[in-house]
């Protein structure tokens, strides 16, 4: 499971799906958006990312399941990510 922070979710999804940026997602063929959160504050985003990265896999899975029980690719389901604000 990949976790990251971005200021442009649509661009980042495009980069991952097209393997434009070398790294974890390219190496492990991670190409589905199954969960995301939005905030206007970069510091809180980074704090939240670090918090979730410390969790065990089971807790991360439960977070995904809480909003996406079928693990659908949200990038395919919804193009207007502003509607998903938490």
PDB file of N, CA, C and O in Angstrom:
ATOM      1  N   UNK A   1       0.855  -1.175   0.000  1.00  0.00           N
ATOM      2  CA  UNK A   1       0.000   0.000   0.000  1.00  0.00           C
ATOM      3  C   UNK A   1       0.900   1.237   0.000  1.00  0.00           C
ATOM      4  O   UNK A   1       1.820   1.360   0.809  1.00  0.00           O
ATOM      5  N   UNK A   2       0.611   2.136  -0.919  1.00  0.00           N
ATOM      6  CA  UNK A   2       1.382   3.363  -1.067  1.00  0.00           C
ATOM      7  C   UNK A   2       0.634   4.512  -0.410  1.00  0.00           C
ATOM      8  O   UNK A   2      -0.578   4.649  -0.572  1.00  0.00           O
ATOM      9  N   UNK A   3       1.357   5.328   0.326  1.00  0.00           N
ATOM     10  CA  UNK A   3       0.801   6.540   0.927  1.00  0.00           C
ATOM     11  C   UNK A   3       1.610   7.720   0.450  1.00  0.00           C
ATOM     12  O   UNK A   3       2.834   7.646   0.346  1.00  0.00           O
ATOM     13  N   UNK A   4       0.920   8.818   0.160  1.00  0.00           N
ATOM     14  CA  UNK A   4       1.645   9.998  -0.276  1.00  0.00           C
ATOM     15  C   UNK A   4       0.811  11.248  -0.148  1.00  0.00           C
ATOM     16  O   UNK A   4      -0.400  11.190   0.062  1.00  0.00           O
ATOM     17  N   UNK A   5       1.470  12.370  -0.275  1.00  0.00           N
ATOM     18  CA  UNK A   5       0.830  13.683  -0.207  1.00  0.00           C
ATOM     19  C   UNK A   5       1.038  14.375  -1.544  1.00  0.00           C
ATOM     20  O   UNK A   5       2.121  14.300  -2.124  1.00  0.00           O
ATOM     21  N   UNK A   6       0.008  15.044  -2.030  1.00  0.00           N
ATOM     22  CA  UNK A   6       0.110  15.781  -3.282  1.00  0.00           C
ATOM     23  C   UNK A   6      -0.771  17.022  -3.226  1.00  0.00           C
ATOM     24  O   UNK A   6      -1.728  17.082  -2.454  1.00  0.00           O
ATOM     25  N   UNK A   7      -0.446  17.994  -4.036  1.00  0.00           N
ATOM     26  CA  UNK A   7      -1.299  19.180  -4.139  1.00  0.00           C
ATOM     27  C   UNK A   7      -2.187  19.115  -5.381  1.00  0.00           C
ATOM     28  O   UNK A   7      -2.945  20.045  -5.659  1.00  0.00           O
ATOM     29  N   UNK A   8      -2.090  18.008  -6.128  1.00  0.00           N
ATOM     30  CA  UNK A   8      -2.895  17.842  -7.335  1.00  0.00           C
ATOM     31  C   UNK A   8      -3.173  16.352  -7.533  1.00  0.00           C
ATOM     32  O   UNK A   8      -2.401  15.647  -8.184  1.00  0.00           O
ATOM     33  N   UNK A   9      -4.271  15.889  -6.971  1.00  0.00           N
ATOM     34  CA  UNK A   9      -4.577  14.460  -6.984  1.00  0.00           C
ATOM     35  C   UNK A   9      -4.751  13.915  -8.398  1.00  0.00           C
ATOM     36  O   UNK A   9      -4.238  12.841  -8.710  1.00  0.00           O
ATOM     37  N   UNK A  10      -5.453  14.626  -9.239  1.00  0.00           N
ATOM     38  CA  UNK A  10      -5.670  14.151 -10.616  1.00  0.00           C
ATOM     39  C   UNK A  10      -4.339  13.966 -11.350  1.00  0.00           C
ATOM     40  O   UNK A  10      -4.146  12.969 -12.046  1.00  0.00           O
ATOM     41  N   UNK A  11      -3.427  14.922 -11.196  1.00  0.00           N
ATOM     42  CA  UNK A  11      -2.104  14.812 -11.840  1.00  0.00           C
ATOM     43  C   UNK A  11      -1.337  13.613 -11.288  1.00  0.00           C
ATOM     44  O   UNK A  11      -0.711  12.865 -12.039  1.00  0.00           O
ATOM     45  N   UNK A  12      -1.391  13.438  -9.974  1.00  0.00           N
ATOM     46  CA  UNK A  12      -0.643  12.355  -9.345  1.00  0.00           C
ATOM     47  C   UNK A  12      -1.175  10.988  -9.780  1.00  0.00           C
ATOM     48  O   UNK A  12      -0.404  10.054  -9.999  1.00  0.00           O
ATOM     49  N   UNK A  13      -2.482  10.883  -9.899  1.00  0.00           N
ATOM     50  CA  UNK A  13      -3.080   9.636 -10.375  1.00  0.00           C
ATOM     51  C   UNK A  13      -2.581   9.337 -11.789  1.00  0.00           C
ATOM     52  O   UNK A  13      -2.194   8.210 -12.097  1.00  0.00           O
ATOM     53  N   UNK A  14      -2.595  10.354 -12.635  1.00  0.00           N
ATOM     54  CA  UNK A  14      -2.113  10.189 -14.008  1.00  0.00           C
ATOM     55  C   UNK A  14      -0.655   9.710 -14.015  1.00  0.00           C
ATOM     56  O   UNK A  14      -0.301   8.798 -14.761  1.00  0.00           O
ATOM     57  N   UNK A  15       0.174  10.325 -13.188  1.00  0.00           N
ATOM     58  CA  UNK A  15       1.595   9.944 -13.122  1.00  0.00           C
ATOM     59  C   UNK A  15       1.756   8.491 -12.696  1.00  0.00           C
ATOM     60  O   UNK A  15       2.562   7.759 -13.269  1.00  0.00           O
ATOM     61  N   UNK A  16       0.990   8.074 -11.690  1.00  0.00           N
ATOM     62  CA  UNK A  16       1.099   6.691 -11.214  1.00  0.00           C
ATOM     63  C   UNK A  16       0.575   5.694 -12.241  1.00  0.00           C
ATOM     64  O   UNK A  16       1.218   4.678 -12.505  1.00  0.00           O
ATOM     65  N   UNK A  17      -0.569   5.975 -12.811  1.00  0.00           N
ATOM     66  CA  UNK A  17      -1.157   5.042 -13.768  1.00  0.00           C
ATOM     67  C   UNK A  17      -0.305   4.898 -15.038  1.00  0.00           C
ATOM     68  O   UNK A  17      -0.304   3.847 -15.678  1.00  0.00           O
ATOM     69  N   UNK A  18       0.406   5.950 -15.385  1.00  0.00           N
ATOM     70  CA  UNK A  18       1.251   5.921 -16.580  1.00  0.00           C
ATOM     71  C   UNK A  18       2.720   5.691 -16.265  1.00  0.00           C
ATOM     72  O   UNK A  18       3.575   5.774 -17.147  1.00  0.00           O
ATOM     73  N   UNK A  19       3.008   5.399 -14.995  1.00  0.00           N
ATOM     74  CA  UNK A  19       4.366   5.072 -14.526  1.00  0.00           C
ATOM     75  C   UNK A  19       5.390   6.110 -14.968  1.00  0.00           C
ATOM     76  O   UNK A  19       6.491   5.776 -15.406  1.00  0.00           O
ATOM     77  N   UNK A  20       5.003   7.368 -14.843  1.00  0.00           N
ATOM     78  CA  UNK A  20       5.866   8.483 -15.241  1.00  0.00           C
ATOM     79  C   UNK A  20       6.962   8.712 -14.206  1.00  0.00           C
ATOM     80  O   UNK A  20       8.093   9.046 -14.558  1.00  0.00           O
ATOM     81  N   UNK A  21       6.628   8.533 -12.934  1.00  0.00           N
ATOM     82  CA  UNK A  21       7.584   8.762 -11.852  1.00  0.00           C
ATOM     83  C   UNK A  21       8.137   7.428 -11.387  1.00  0.00           C
ATOM     84  O   UNK A  21       7.381   6.522 -11.034  1.00  0.00           O
ATOM     85  N   UNK A  22       9.452   7.309 -11.388  1.00  0.00           N
ATOM     86  CA  UNK A  22      10.102   6.089 -10.918  1.00  0.00           C
ATOM     87  C   UNK A  22       9.921   5.980  -9.411  1.00  0.00           C
ATOM     88  O   UNK A  22       9.901   6.989  -8.705  1.00  0.00           O
ATOM     89  N   UNK A  23       9.792   4.757  -8.925  1.00  0.00           N
ATOM     90  CA  UNK A  23       9.687   4.571  -7.486  1.00  0.00           C
ATOM     91  C   UNK A  23       8.797   3.399  -7.109  1.00  0.00           C
ATOM     92  O   UNK A  23       8.605   2.461  -7.884  1.00  0.00           O
ATOM     93  N   UNK A  24       8.261   3.478  -5.899  1.00  0.00           N
ATOM     94  CA  UNK A  24       7.486   2.399  -5.298  1.00  0.00           C
ATOM     95  C   UNK A  24       6.328   1.943  -6.189  1.00  0.00           C
ATOM     96  O   UNK A  24       6.162   0.748  -6.431  1.00  0.00           O
ATOM     97  N   UNK A  25       5.535   2.889  -6.671  1.00  0.00           N
ATOM     98  CA  UNK A  25       4.345   2.513  -7.432  1.00  0.00           C
ATOM     99  C   UNK A  25       4.693   1.836  -8.754  1.00  0.00           C
ATOM    100  O   UNK A  25       3.977   0.942  -9.207  1.00  0.00           O
ATOM    101  N   UNK A  26       5.775   2.256  -9.361  1.00  0.00           N
ATOM    102  CA  UNK A  26       6.201   1.599 -10.598  1.00  0.00           C
ATOM    103  C   UNK A  26       6.761   0.205 -10.287  1.00  0.00           C
ATOM    104  O   UNK A  26       6.429  -0.769 -10.963  1.00  0.00           O
ATOM    105  N   UNK A  27       7.602   0.122  -9.269  1.00  0.00           N
ATOM    106  CA  UNK A  27       8.253  -1.136  -8.920  1.00  0.00           C
ATOM    107  C   UNK A  27       7.238  -2.211  -8.541  1.00  0.00           C
ATOM    108  O   UNK A  27       7.380  -3.369  -8.935  1.00  0.00           O
ATOM    109  N   UNK A  28       6.215  -1.829  -7.776  1.00  0.00           N
ATOM    110  CA  UNK A  28       5.244  -2.795  -7.274  1.00  0.00           C
ATOM    111  C   UNK A  28       3.918  -2.765  -8.039  1.00  0.00           C
ATOM    112  O   UNK A  28       2.943  -3.380  -7.609  1.00  0.00           O
ATOM    113  N   UNK A  29       3.878  -2.065  -9.150  1.00  0.00           N
ATOM    114  CA  UNK A  29       2.699  -1.978 -10.006  1.00  0.00           C
ATOM    115  C   UNK A  29       1.450  -1.533  -9.232  1.00  0.00           C
ATOM    116  O   UNK A  29       0.367  -2.092  -9.404  1.00  0.00           O
ATOM    117  N   UNK A  30       1.620  -0.536  -8.396  1.00  0.00           N
ATOM    118  CA  UNK A  30       0.505   0.031  -7.639  1.00  0.00           C
ATOM    119  C   UNK A  30      -0.145   1.076  -8.534  1.00  0.00           C
ATOM    120  O   UNK A  30       0.490   2.060  -8.913  1.00  0.00           O
ATOM    121  N   UNK A  31      -1.421   0.858  -8.873  1.00  0.00           N
ATOM    122  CA  UNK A  31      -2.053   1.780  -9.812  1.00  0.00           C
ATOM    123  C   UNK A  31      -3.532   2.044  -9.522  1.00  0.00           C
ATOM    124  O   UNK A  31      -4.247   2.543 -10.390  1.00  0.00           O
ATOM    125  N   UNK A  32      -3.998   1.717  -8.320  1.00  0.00           N
ATOM    126  CA  UNK A  32      -5.384   1.982  -7.954  1.00  0.00           C
ATOM    127  C   UNK A  32      -5.446   2.977  -6.798  1.00  0.00           C
ATOM    128  O   UNK A  32      -4.686   2.879  -5.835  1.00  0.00           O
ATOM    129  N   UNK A  33      -6.351   3.920  -6.908  1.00  0.00           N
ATOM    130  CA  UNK A  33      -6.638   4.833  -5.813  1.00  0.00           C
ATOM    131  C   UNK A  33      -7.810   4.237  -5.041  1.00  0.00           C
ATOM    132  O   UNK A  33      -8.925   4.173  -5.558  1.00  0.00           O
ATOM    133  N   UNK A  34      -7.565   3.798  -3.804  1.00  0.00           N
ATOM    134  CA  UNK A  34      -8.621   3.152  -3.036  1.00  0.00           C
ATOM    135  C   UNK A  34      -9.083   3.996  -1.849  1.00  0.00           C
ATOM    136  O   UNK A  34     -10.106   3.697  -1.233  1.00  0.00           O
ATOM    137  N   UNK A  35      -8.337   5.041  -1.531  1.00  0.00           N
ATOM    138  CA  UNK A  35      -8.683   5.903  -0.401  1.00  0.00           C
ATOM    139  C   UNK A  35      -7.909   7.201  -0.530  1.00  0.00           C
ATOM    140  O   UNK A  35      -6.771   7.206  -0.998  1.00  0.00           O
ATOM    141  N   UNK A  36      -8.520   8.297  -0.117  1.00  0.00           N
ATOM    142  CA  UNK A  36      -7.781   9.548  -0.007  1.00  0.00           C
ATOM    143  C   UNK A  36      -8.507  10.486   0.926  1.00  0.00           C
ATOM    144  O   UNK A  36      -9.704  10.342   1.177  1.00  0.00           O
ATOM    145  N   UNK A  37      -7.774  11.437   1.430  1.00  0.00           N
ATOM    146  CA  UNK A  37      -8.301  12.498   2.277  1.00  0.00           C
ATOM    147  C   UNK A  37      -7.824  13.818   1.700  1.00  0.00           C
ATOM    148  O   UNK A  37      -6.771  13.883   1.065  1.00  0.00           O
ATOM    149  N   UNK A  38      -8.593  14.858   1.921  1.00  0.00           N
ATOM    150  CA  UNK A  38      -8.208  16.188   1.453  1.00  0.00           C
ATOM    151  C   UNK A  38      -8.102  17.158   2.620  1.00  0.00           C
ATOM    152  O   UNK A  38      -8.856  17.079   3.590  1.00  0.00           O
ATOM    153  N   UNK A  39      -7.160  18.064   2.504  1.00  0.00           N
ATOM    154  CA  UNK A  39      -7.010  19.149   3.454  1.00  0.00           C
ATOM    155  C   UNK A  39      -6.339  20.307   2.732  1.00  0.00           C
ATOM    156  O   UNK A  39      -5.623  20.103   1.752  1.00  0.00           O
ATOM    157  N   UNK A  40      -6.564  21.490   3.203  1.00  0.00           N
ATOM    158  CA  UNK A  40      -5.910  22.656   2.622  1.00  0.00           C
ATOM    159  C   UNK A  40      -4.606  22.995   3.317  1.00  0.00           C
ATOM    160  O   UNK A  40      -3.923  23.949   2.944  1.00  0.00           O
ATOM    161  N   UNK A  41      -4.266  22.215   4.324  1.00  0.00           N
ATOM    162  CA  UNK A  41      -3.086  22.490   5.138  1.00  0.00           C
ATOM    163  C   UNK A  41      -2.018  21.417   4.917  1.00  0.00           C
ATOM    164  O   UNK A  41      -2.215  20.256   5.274  1.00  0.00           O
ATOM    165  N   UNK A  42      -0.908  21.804   4.336  1.00  0.00           N
ATOM    166  CA  UNK A  42       0.161  20.856   4.014  1.00  0.00           C
ATOM    167  C   UNK A  42       0.715  20.191   5.270  1.00  0.00           C
ATOM    168  O   UNK A  42       0.981  18.989   5.269  1.00  0.00           O
ATOM    169  N   UNK A  43       0.890  20.958   6.330  1.00  0.00           N
ATOM    170  CA  UNK A  43       1.446  20.364   7.561  1.00  0.00           C
ATOM    171  C   UNK A  43       0.544  19.278   8.122  1.00  0.00           C
ATOM    172  O   UNK A  43       1.025  18.224   8.539  1.00  0.00           O
ATOM    173  N   UNK A  44      -0.759  19.525   8.135  1.00  0.00           N
ATOM    174  CA  UNK A  44      -1.662  18.498   8.654  1.00  0.00           C
ATOM    175  C   UNK A  44      -1.683  17.277   7.731  1.00  0.00           C
ATOM    176  O   UNK A  44      -1.833  16.149   8.200  1.00  0.00           O
ATOM    177  N   UNK A  45      -1.535  17.498   6.431  1.00  0.00           N
ATOM    178  CA  UNK A  45      -1.464  16.380   5.487  1.00  0.00           C
ATOM    179  C   UNK A  45      -0.234  15.517   5.758  1.00  0.00           C
ATOM    180  O   UNK A  45      -0.323  14.289   5.778  1.00  0.00           O
ATOM    181  N   UNK A  46       0.892  16.151   5.962  1.00  0.00           N
ATOM    182  CA  UNK A  46       2.125  15.408   6.235  1.00  0.00           C
ATOM    183  C   UNK A  46       2.053  14.688   7.575  1.00  0.00           C
ATOM    184  O   UNK A  46       2.538  13.564   7.705  1.00  0.00           O
ATOM    185  N   UNK A  47       1.452  15.329   8.569  1.00  0.00           N
ATOM    186  CA  UNK A  47       1.280  14.705   9.881  1.00  0.00           C
ATOM    187  C   UNK A  47       0.391  13.475   9.762  1.00  0.00           C
ATOM    188  O   UNK A  47       0.697  12.427  10.332  1.00  0.00           O
ATOM    189  N   UNK A  48      -0.701  13.597   9.027  1.00  0.00           N
ATOM    190  CA  UNK A  48      -1.624  12.479   8.827  1.00  0.00           C
ATOM    191  C   UNK A  48      -0.952  11.345   8.062  1.00  0.00           C
ATOM    192  O   UNK A  48      -1.134  10.175   8.399  1.00  0.00           O
ATOM    193  N   UNK A  49      -0.179  11.682   7.039  1.00  0.00           N
ATOM    194  CA  UNK A  49       0.551  10.658   6.287  1.00  0.00           C
ATOM    195  C   UNK A  49       1.483   9.877   7.206  1.00  0.00           C
ATOM    196  O   UNK A  49       1.501   8.647   7.174  1.00  0.00           O
ATOM    197  N   UNK A  50       2.249  10.582   8.016  1.00  0.00           N
ATOM    198  CA  UNK A  50       3.177   9.917   8.940  1.00  0.00           C
ATOM    199  C   UNK A  50       2.434   9.049   9.939  1.00  0.00           C
ATOM    200  O   UNK A  50       2.890   7.957  10.278  1.00  0.00           O
ATOM    201  N   UNK A  51       1.279   9.534  10.417  1.00  0.00           N
ATOM    202  CA  UNK A  51       0.465   8.772  11.362  1.00  0.00           C
ATOM    203  C   UNK A  51       0.026   7.447  10.740  1.00  0.00           C
ATOM    204  O   UNK A  51       0.197   6.387  11.342  1.00  0.00           O
ATOM    205  N   UNK A  52      -0.534   7.510   9.548  1.00  0.00           N
ATOM    206  CA  UNK A  52      -1.047   6.306   8.892  1.00  0.00           C
ATOM    207  C   UNK A  52       0.090   5.351   8.530  1.00  0.00           C
ATOM    208  O   UNK A  52      -0.077   4.134   8.620  1.00  0.00           O
ATOM    209  N   UNK A  53       1.231   5.880   8.125  1.00  0.00           N
ATOM    210  CA  UNK A  53       2.366   5.023   7.760  1.00  0.00           C
ATOM    211  C   UNK A  53       2.841   4.176   8.932  1.00  0.00           C
ATOM    212  O   UNK A  53       3.426   3.113   8.725  1.00  0.00           O
ATOM    213  N   UNK A  54       2.602   4.624  10.151  1.00  0.00           N
ATOM    214  CA  UNK A  54       3.017   3.872  11.341  1.00  0.00           C
ATOM    215  C   UNK A  54       2.065   2.729  11.668  1.00  0.00           C
ATOM    216  O   UNK A  54       2.416   1.828  12.431  1.00  0.00           O
ATOM    217  N   UNK A  55       0.870   2.758  11.102  1.00  0.00           N
ATOM    218  CA  UNK A  55      -0.140   1.749  11.402  1.00  0.00           C
ATOM    219  C   UNK A  55       0.232   0.391  10.825  1.00  0.00           C
ATOM    220  O   UNK A  55       0.978   0.293   9.850  1.00  0.00           O
ATOM    221  N   UNK A  56      -0.304  -0.654  11.449  1.00  0.00           N
ATOM    222  CA  UNK A  56      -0.194  -2.001  10.894  1.00  0.00           C
ATOM    223  C   UNK A  56      -1.084  -2.090   9.647  1.00  0.00           C
ATOM    224  O   UNK A  56      -2.009  -1.299   9.465  1.00  0.00           O
ATOM    225  N   UNK A  57      -0.783  -3.047   8.820  1.00  0.00           N
ATOM    226  CA  UNK A  57      -1.525  -3.225   7.573  1.00  0.00           C
ATOM    227  C   UNK A  57      -3.035  -3.399   7.823  1.00  0.00           C
ATOM    228  O   UNK A  57      -3.859  -2.865   7.081  1.00  0.00           O
ATOM    229  N   UNK A  58      -3.378  -4.140   8.860  1.00  0.00           N
ATOM    230  CA  UNK A  58      -4.790  -4.399   9.163  1.00  0.00           C
ATOM    231  C   UNK A  58      -5.550  -3.105   9.431  1.00  0.00           C
ATOM    232  O   UNK A  58      -6.691  -2.959   8.992  1.00  0.00           O
ATOM    233  N   UNK A  59      -4.946  -2.179  10.134  1.00  0.00           N
ATOM    234  CA  UNK A  59      -5.603  -0.909  10.446  1.00  0.00           C
ATOM    235  C   UNK A  59      -5.743  -0.058   9.178  1.00  0.00           C
ATOM    236  O   UNK A  59      -6.760   0.608   8.986  1.00  0.00           O
ATOM    237  N   UNK A  60      -4.732  -0.080   8.324  1.00  0.00           N
ATOM    238  CA  UNK A  60      -4.813   0.636   7.048  1.00  0.00           C
ATOM    239  C   UNK A  60      -5.929   0.046   6.188  1.00  0.00           C
ATOM    240  O   UNK A  60      -6.698   0.782   5.570  1.00  0.00           O
ATOM    241  N   UNK A  61      -6.014  -1.282   6.152  1.00  0.00           N
ATOM    242  CA  UNK A  61      -7.077  -1.939   5.394  1.00  0.00           C
ATOM    243  C   UNK A  61      -8.445  -1.528   5.918  1.00  0.00           C
ATOM    244  O   UNK A  61      -9.359  -1.268   5.135  1.00  0.00           O
ATOM    245  N   UNK A  62      -8.592  -1.469   7.234  1.00  0.00           N
ATOM    246  CA  UNK A  62      -9.876  -1.082   7.833  1.00  0.00           C
ATOM    247  C   UNK A  62     -10.252   0.342   7.442  1.00  0.00           C
ATOM    248  O   UNK A  62     -11.429   0.634   7.229  1.00  0.00           O
ATOM    249  N   UNK A  63      -9.277   1.219   7.348  1.00  0.00           N
ATOM    250  CA  UNK A  63      -9.534   2.600   6.932  1.00  0.00           C
ATOM    251  C   UNK A  63     -10.075   2.617   5.498  1.00  0.00           C
ATOM    252  O   UNK A  63     -11.053   3.308   5.212  1.00  0.00           O
ATOM    253  N   UNK A  64      -9.453   1.873   4.614  1.00  0.00           N
ATOM    254  CA  UNK A  64      -9.914   1.790   3.230  1.00  0.00           C
ATOM    255  C   UNK A  64     -11.332   1.214   3.182  1.00  0.00           C
ATOM    256  O   UNK A  64     -12.211   1.767   2.520  1.00  0.00           O
ATOM    257  N   UNK A  65     -11.543   0.117   3.879  1.00  0.00           N
ATOM    258  CA  UNK A  65     -12.838  -0.563   3.870  1.00  0.00           C
ATOM    259  C   UNK A  65     -13.947   0.333   4.407  1.00  0.00           C
ATOM    260  O   UNK A  65     -15.103   0.202   4.004  1.00  0.00           O
ATOM    261  N   UNK A  66     -13.601   1.243   5.316  1.00  0.00           N
ATOM    262  CA  UNK A  66     -14.616   2.123   5.901  1.00  0.00           C
ATOM    263  C   UNK A  66     -15.300   3.007   4.858  1.00  0.00           C
ATOM    264  O   UNK A  66     -16.446   3.412   5.053  1.00  0.00           O
ATOM    265  N   UNK A  67     -14.614   3.313   3.754  1.00  0.00           N
ATOM    266  CA  UNK A  67     -15.238   4.130   2.707  1.00  0.00           C
ATOM    267  C   UNK A  67     -15.287   3.420   1.353  1.00  0.00           C
ATOM    268  O   UNK A  67     -15.994   3.856   0.444  1.00  0.00           O
ATOM    269  N   UNK A  68     -14.545   2.344   1.225  1.00  0.00           N
ATOM    270  CA  UNK A  68     -14.454   1.662  -0.065  1.00  0.00           C
ATOM    271  C   UNK A  68     -14.354   0.150   0.168  1.00  0.00           C
ATOM    272  O   UNK A  68     -13.306  -0.442  -0.086  1.00  0.00           O
ATOM    273  N   UNK A  69     -15.429  -0.475   0.647  1.00  0.00           N
ATOM    274  CA  UNK A  69     -15.368  -1.896   1.021  1.00  0.00           C
ATOM    275  C   UNK A  69     -15.023  -2.845  -0.118  1.00  0.00           C
ATOM    276  O   UNK A  69     -14.534  -3.948   0.126  1.00  0.00           O
ATOM    277  N   UNK A  70     -15.266  -2.440  -1.340  1.00  0.00           N
ATOM    278  CA  UNK A  70     -14.953  -3.310  -2.482  1.00  0.00           C
ATOM    279  C   UNK A  70     -13.590  -3.003  -3.102  1.00  0.00           C
ATOM    280  O   UNK A  70     -13.219  -3.606  -4.109  1.00  0.00           O
ATOM    281  N   UNK A  71     -12.856  -2.086  -2.518  1.00  0.00           N
ATOM    282  CA  UNK A  71     -11.532  -1.694  -3.005  1.00  0.00           C
ATOM    283  C   UNK A  71     -11.581  -1.300  -4.484  1.00  0.00           C
ATOM    284  O   UNK A  71     -10.687  -1.637  -5.260  1.00  0.00           O
ATOM    285  N   UNK A  72     -12.631  -0.587  -4.853  1.00  0.00           N
ATOM    286  CA  UNK A  72     -12.739  -0.103  -6.229  1.00  0.00           C
ATOM    287  C   UNK A  72     -11.705   0.985  -6.473  1.00  0.00           C
ATOM    288  O   UNK A  72     -11.261   1.658  -5.543  1.00  0.00           O
ATOM    289  N   UNK A  73     -11.332   1.144  -7.722  1.00  0.00           N
ATOM    290  CA  UNK A  73     -10.416   2.220  -8.099  1.00  0.00           C
ATOM    291  C   UNK A  73     -11.218   3.521  -8.143  1.00  0.00           C
ATOM    292  O   UNK A  73     -11.988   3.752  -9.075  1.00  0.00           O
ATOM    293  N   UNK A  74     -11.033   4.356  -7.140  1.00  0.00           N
ATOM    294  CA  UNK A  74     -11.798   5.595  -7.037  1.00  0.00           C
ATOM    295  C   UNK A  74     -11.472   6.565  -8.166  1.00  0.00           C
ATOM    296  O   UNK A  74     -12.281   7.434  -8.490  1.00  0.00           O
ATOM    297  N   UNK A  75     -10.316   6.424  -8.754  1.00  0.00           N
ATOM    298  CA  UNK A  75      -9.961   7.272  -9.898  1.00  0.00           C
ATOM    299  C   UNK A  75     -10.853   6.947 -11.092  1.00  0.00           C
ATOM    300  O   UNK A  75     -11.117   7.819 -11.919  1.00  0.00           O
ATOM    301  N   UNK A  76     -11.316   5.713 -11.190  1.00  0.00           N
ATOM    302  CA  UNK A  76     -12.209   5.310 -12.272  1.00  0.00           C
ATOM    303  C   UNK A  76     -13.663   5.621 -11.929  1.00  0.00           C
ATOM    304  O   UNK A  76     -14.472   5.906 -12.812  1.00  0.00           O
ATOM    305  N   UNK A  77     -13.982   5.563 -10.651  1.00  0.00           N
ATOM    306  CA  UNK A  77     -15.351   5.777 -10.188  1.00  0.00           C
ATOM    307  C   UNK A  77     -15.747   7.251 -10.198  1.00  0.00           C
ATOM    308  O   UNK A  77     -16.884   7.599 -10.517  1.00  0.00           O
ATOM    309  N   UNK A  78     -14.801   8.104  -9.847  1.00  0.00           N
ATOM    310  CA  UNK A  78     -15.124   9.524  -9.636  1.00  0.00           C
ATOM    311  C   UNK A  78     -14.016  10.396 -10.194  1.00  0.00           C
ATOM    312  O   UNK A  78     -12.853  10.241  -9.820  1.00  0.00           O
ATOM    313  N   UNK A  79     -14.358  11.290 -11.065  1.00  0.00           N
ATOM    314  CA  UNK A  79     -13.358  12.193 -11.639  1.00  0.00           C
ATOM    315  C   UNK A  79     -13.279  13.518 -10.879  1.00  0.00           C
ATOM    316  O   UNK A  79     -12.259  14.204 -10.943  1.00  0.00           O
ATOM    317  N   UNK A  80     -14.350  13.886 -10.157  1.00  0.00           N
ATOM    318  CA  UNK A  80     -14.358  15.133  -9.394  1.00  0.00           C
ATOM    319  C   UNK A  80     -14.039  14.832  -7.934  1.00  0.00           C
ATOM    320  O   UNK A  80     -14.940  14.578  -7.135  1.00  0.00           O
ATOM    321  N   UNK A  81     -12.768  14.861  -7.594  1.00  0.00           N
ATOM    322  CA  UNK A  81     -12.314  14.458  -6.268  1.00  0.00           C
ATOM    323  C   UNK A  81     -12.723  15.439  -5.180  1.00  0.00           C
ATOM    324  O   UNK A  81     -12.673  15.102  -3.997  1.00  0.00           O
ATOM    325  N   UNK A  82     -13.124  16.638  -5.556  1.00  0.00           N
ATOM    326  CA  UNK A  82     -13.554  17.609  -4.548  1.00  0.00           C
ATOM    327  C   UNK A  82     -14.810  17.140  -3.834  1.00  0.00           C
ATOM    328  O   UNK A  82     -15.092  17.601  -2.728  1.00  0.00           O
ATOM    329  N   UNK A  83     -15.568  16.239  -4.435  1.00  0.00           N
ATOM    330  CA  UNK A  83     -16.787  15.725  -3.816  1.00  0.00           C
ATOM    331  C   UNK A  83     -16.491  14.739  -2.688  1.00  0.00           C
ATOM    332  O   UNK A  83     -17.381  14.390  -1.912  1.00  0.00           O
ATOM    333  N   UNK A  84     -15.233  14.290  -2.599  1.00  0.00           N
ATOM    334  CA  UNK A  84     -14.862  13.284  -1.613  1.00  0.00           C
ATOM    335  C   UNK A  84     -14.253  13.897  -0.354  1.00  0.00           C
ATOM    336  O   UNK A  84     -13.773  13.157   0.504  1.00  0.00           O
ATOM    337  N   UNK A  85     -14.257  15.196  -0.218  1.00  0.00           N
ATOM    338  CA  UNK A  85     -13.620  15.841   0.934  1.00  0.00           C
ATOM    339  C   UNK A  85     -14.086  15.223   2.230  1.00  0.00           C
ATOM    340  O   UNK A  85     -15.269  14.942   2.424  1.00  0.00           O
ATOM    341  N   UNK A  86     -13.131  15.018   3.107  1.00  0.00           N
ATOM    342  CA  UNK A  86     -13.420  14.440   4.415  1.00  0.00           C
ATOM    343  C   UNK A  86     -13.576  15.477   5.446  1.00  0.00           C
ATOM    344  O   UNK A  86     -13.824  15.159   6.609  1.00  0.00           O
TER     345      UNK A  86
END
